[in-house]
Amino acid sequence: MGSFTLADLATIVAERANASPAESYTAKLLADGMPRAAKKLGEEATETVIAAVAGTGAEVTSEAADLLYHLMVVLHGRGIPLQDVLDELQRRTGRSGLDEKASRPR
């Protein structure tokens, strides 16, 4: 089995988004609208934080997987390619995180 990438996940989300909401959780999330998909992303972020503070490594891993999946669904629903996020991360790596954060508009 080869390495699974975020690009693989983005492809799977895009494929499942076109399925029937009765057959695909991804399609159902998107059919329910962006507020529902965003709420699920927030719930998974919270669960990841809780696991990071008080859970086992396996729990953090599981919650992080849920978080990444729901992030990919939200990105897809907003029409934002994963590559745009990766490009933004790459742009930020040329400077320190503190300098980059200080340069953001407030």
Rosetta constraint file for C-alpha pairs under 8 A:
AtomPair CA 4 CA 8 HARMONIC 6.30 0.50
AtomPair CA 4 CA 9 HARMONIC 7.81 0.50
AtomPair CA 5 CA 9 HARMONIC 6.52 0.50
AtomPair CA 6 CA 10 HARMONIC 6.12 0.50
AtomPair CA 6 CA 82 HARMONIC 7.99 0.50
AtomPair CA 7 CA 11 HARMONIC 6.20 0.50
AtomPair CA 7 CA 82 HARMONIC 7.08 0.50
AtomPair CA 8 CA 12 HARMONIC 6.28 0.50
AtomPair CA 9 CA 13 HARMONIC 6.14 0.50
AtomPair CA 9 CA 69 HARMONIC 7.26 0.50
AtomPair CA 9 CA 72 HARMONIC 7.39 0.50
AtomPair CA 10 CA 14 HARMONIC 6.16 0.50
AtomPair CA 10 CA 72 HARMONIC 5.93 0.50
AtomPair CA 10 CA 76 HARMONIC 7.73 0.50
AtomPair CA 10 CA 82 HARMONIC 6.96 0.50
AtomPair CA 11 CA 15 HARMONIC 6.21 0.50
AtomPair CA 12 CA 16 HARMONIC 6.08 0.50
AtomPair CA 13 CA 17 HARMONIC 5.92 0.50
AtomPair CA 13 CA 26 HARMONIC 6.62 0.50
AtomPair CA 13 CA 72 HARMONIC 6.90 0.50
AtomPair CA 13 CA 73 HARMONIC 6.34 0.50
AtomPair CA 13 CA 76 HARMONIC 7.47 0.50
AtomPair CA 14 CA 18 HARMONIC 6.95 0.50
AtomPair CA 14 CA 76 HARMONIC 6.79 0.50
AtomPair CA 15 CA 19 HARMONIC 7.25 0.50
AtomPair CA 16 CA 24 HARMONIC 6.27 0.50
AtomPair CA 16 CA 26 HARMONIC 5.93 0.50
AtomPair CA 16 CA 27 HARMONIC 6.12 0.50
AtomPair CA 17 CA 24 HARMONIC 7.53 0.50
AtomPair CA 17 CA 26 HARMONIC 5.54 0.50
AtomPair CA 17 CA 27 HARMONIC 4.33 0.50
AtomPair CA 17 CA 30 HARMONIC 7.09 0.50
AtomPair CA 18 CA 27 HARMONIC 6.48 0.50
AtomPair CA 19 CA 23 HARMONIC 6.73 0.50
AtomPair CA 19 CA 24 HARMONIC 6.09 0.50
AtomPair CA 19 CA 27 HARMONIC 5.99 0.50
AtomPair CA 20 CA 24 HARMONIC 6.10 0.50
AtomPair CA 20 CA 27 HARMONIC 6.30 0.50
AtomPair CA 20 CA 28 HARMONIC 7.64 0.50
AtomPair CA 21 CA 25 HARMONIC 6.58 0.50
AtomPair CA 21 CA 26 HARMONIC 7.50 0.50
AtomPair CA 21 CA 27 HARMONIC 4.65 0.50
AtomPair CA 21 CA 28 HARMONIC 4.16 0.50
AtomPair CA 21 CA 29 HARMONIC 7.88 0.50
AtomPair CA 21 CA 31 HARMONIC 6.86 0.50
AtomPair CA 22 CA 28 HARMONIC 6.97 0.50
AtomPair CA 23 CA 27 HARMONIC 7.89 0.50
AtomPair CA 24 CA 28 HARMONIC 6.17 0.50
AtomPair CA 25 CA 29 HARMONIC 6.08 0.50
AtomPair CA 26 CA 30 HARMONIC 6.35 0.50
AtomPair CA 26 CA 73 HARMONIC 6.89 0.50
AtomPair CA 27 CA 31 HARMONIC 5.94 0.50
AtomPair CA 28 CA 32 HARMONIC 6.05 0.50
AtomPair CA 29 CA 33 HARMONIC 6.80 0.50
AtomPair CA 29 CA 36 HARMONIC 6.69 0.50
AtomPair CA 29 CA 37 HARMONIC 5.56 0.50
AtomPair CA 29 CA 73 HARMONIC 7.98 0.50
AtomPair CA 30 CA 34 HARMONIC 6.57 0.50
AtomPair CA 30 CA 36 HARMONIC 7.94 0.50
AtomPair CA 30 CA 37 HARMONIC 6.48 0.50
AtomPair CA 30 CA 73 HARMONIC 7.49 0.50
AtomPair CA 30 CA 77 HARMONIC 6.38 0.50
AtomPair CA 32 CA 36 HARMONIC 6.07 0.50
AtomPair CA 32 CA 37 HARMONIC 7.49 0.50
AtomPair CA 33 CA 37 HARMONIC 6.51 0.50
AtomPair CA 34 CA 38 HARMONIC 5.82 0.50
AtomPair CA 34 CA 74 HARMONIC 7.15 0.50
AtomPair CA 34 CA 77 HARMONIC 6.84 0.50
AtomPair CA 34 CA 78 HARMONIC 7.91 0.50
AtomPair CA 35 CA 39 HARMONIC 6.02 0.50
AtomPair CA 36 CA 40 HARMONIC 6.28 0.50
AtomPair CA 37 CA 41 HARMONIC 6.32 0.50
AtomPair CA 37 CA 70 HARMONIC 7.27 0.50
AtomPair CA 37 CA 73 HARMONIC 7.17 0.50
AtomPair CA 37 CA 74 HARMONIC 6.09 0.50
AtomPair CA 38 CA 42 HARMONIC 6.24 0.50
AtomPair CA 38 CA 74 HARMONIC 6.37 0.50
AtomPair CA 39 CA 43 HARMONIC 6.19 0.50
AtomPair CA 40 CA 44 HARMONIC 6.16 0.50
AtomPair CA 40 CA 70 HARMONIC 6.85 0.50
AtomPair CA 41 CA 45 HARMONIC 6.15 0.50
AtomPair CA 41 CA 67 HARMONIC 6.33 0.50
AtomPair CA 41 CA 70 HARMONIC 5.16 0.50
AtomPair CA 41 CA 71 HARMONIC 6.13 0.50
AtomPair CA 41 CA 74 HARMONIC 7.60 0.50
AtomPair CA 42 CA 46 HARMONIC 6.22 0.50
AtomPair CA 43 CA 47 HARMONIC 6.21 0.50
AtomPair CA 44 CA 48 HARMONIC 6.05 0.50
AtomPair CA 44 CA 63 HARMONIC 6.68 0.50
AtomPair CA 44 CA 64 HARMONIC 7.95 0.50
AtomPair CA 44 CA 66 HARMONIC 6.31 0.50
AtomPair CA 44 CA 67 HARMONIC 5.10 0.50
AtomPair CA 44 CA 70 HARMONIC 7.57 0.50
AtomPair CA 45 CA 49 HARMONIC 6.29 0.50
AtomPair CA 45 CA 63 HARMONIC 7.98 0.50
AtomPair CA 45 CA 67 HARMONIC 5.89 0.50
AtomPair CA 46 CA 50 HARMONIC 6.24 0.50
AtomPair CA 47 CA 51 HARMONIC 6.13 0.50
AtomPair CA 47 CA 63 HARMONIC 6.40 0.50
AtomPair CA 48 CA 52 HARMONIC 6.05 0.50
AtomPair CA 48 CA 60 HARMONIC 6.06 0.50
AtomPair CA 48 CA 63 HARMONIC 4.96 0.50
AtomPair CA 48 CA 64 HARMONIC 5.90 0.50
AtomPair CA 48 CA 67 HARMONIC 7.23 0.50
AtomPair CA 49 CA 53 HARMONIC 6.28 0.50
AtomPair CA 50 CA 54 HARMONIC 6.00 0.50
AtomPair CA 50 CA 55 HARMONIC 6.98 0.50
AtomPair CA 51 CA 55 HARMONIC 4.11 0.50
AtomPair CA 51 CA 56 HARMONIC 6.88 0.50
AtomPair CA 51 CA 59 HARMONIC 5.91 0.50
AtomPair CA 51 CA 60 HARMONIC 5.09 0.50
AtomPair CA 51 CA 63 HARMONIC 7.25 0.50
AtomPair CA 52 CA 56 HARMONIC 7.73 0.50
AtomPair CA 52 CA 57 HARMONIC 7.95 0.50
AtomPair CA 52 CA 60 HARMONIC 5.64 0.50
AtomPair CA 55 CA 59 HARMONIC 5.73 0.50
AtomPair CA 55 CA 60 HARMONIC 6.51 0.50
AtomPair CA 56 CA 60 HARMONIC 6.34 0.50
AtomPair CA 57 CA 61 HARMONIC 6.14 0.50
AtomPair CA 58 CA 62 HARMONIC 6.15 0.50
AtomPair CA 59 CA 63 HARMONIC 6.10 0.50
AtomPair CA 60 CA 64 HARMONIC 5.90 0.50
AtomPair CA 61 CA 65 HARMONIC 6.22 0.50
AtomPair CA 62 CA 66 HARMONIC 6.45 0.50
AtomPair CA 63 CA 67 HARMONIC 6.09 0.50
AtomPair CA 64 CA 68 HARMONIC 6.12 0.50
AtomPair CA 65 CA 69 HARMONIC 6.19 0.50
AtomPair CA 66 CA 70 HARMONIC 6.21 0.50
AtomPair CA 67 CA 71 HARMONIC 6.07 0.50
AtomPair CA 68 CA 72 HARMONIC 6.20 0.50
AtomPair CA 69 CA 73 HARMONIC 6.39 0.50
AtomPair CA 70 CA 74 HARMONIC 6.26 0.50
AtomPair CA 71 CA 75 HARMONIC 6.13 0.50
AtomPair CA 72 CA 76 HARMONIC 6.03 0.50
AtomPair CA 72 CA 82 HARMONIC 7.67 0.50
AtomPair CA 73 CA 77 HARMONIC 6.02 0.50
AtomPair CA 74 CA 78 HARMONIC 6.16 0.50
AtomPair CA 75 CA 79 HARMONIC 6.13 0.50
AtomPair CA 75 CA 80 HARMONIC 5.02 0.50
AtomPair CA 75 CA 81 HARMONIC 6.77 0.50
AtomPair CA 75 CA 82 HARMONIC 7.27 0.50
AtomPair CA 76 CA 80 HARMONIC 5.87 0.50
AtomPair CA 76 CA 81 HARMONIC 6.86 0.50
AtomPair CA 80 CA 84 HARMONIC 6.77 0.50
AtomPair CA 80 CA 85 HARMONIC 7.99 0.50
AtomPair CA 81 CA 85 HARMONIC 7.19 0.50
AtomPair CA 82 CA 86 HARMONIC 6.33 0.50
AtomPair CA 83 CA 87 HARMONIC 5.89 0.50
AtomPair CA 84 CA 88 HARMONIC 6.22 0.50
AtomPair CA 85 CA 89 HARMONIC 6.26 0.50
AtomPair CA 86 CA 90 HARMONIC 6.11 0.50
AtomPair CA 87 CA 91 HARMONIC 6.11 0.50
AtomPair CA 88 CA 92 HARMONIC 6.31 0.50
AtomPair CA 89 CA 93 HARMONIC 6.40 0.50
AtomPair CA 90 CA 94 HARMONIC 7.36 0.50
AtomPair CA 92 CA 96 HARMONIC 7.85 0.50
AtomPair CA 92 CA 97 HARMONIC 7.47 0.50
AtomPair CA 92 CA 100 HARMONIC 6.62 0.50
AtomPair CA 93 CA 97 HARMONIC 7.77 0.50
AtomPair CA 95 CA 99 HARMONIC 6.51 0.50
AtomPair CA 95 CA 100 HARMONIC 6.35 0.50
AtomPair CA 96 CA 100 HARMONIC 6.16 0.50
AtomPair CA 97 CA 101 HARMONIC 6.03 0.50
AtomPair CA 98 CA 102 HARMONIC 6.13 0.50
AtomPair CA 99 CA 103 HARMONIC 6.29 0.50
AtomPair CA 100 CA 104 HARMONIC 6.78 0.50
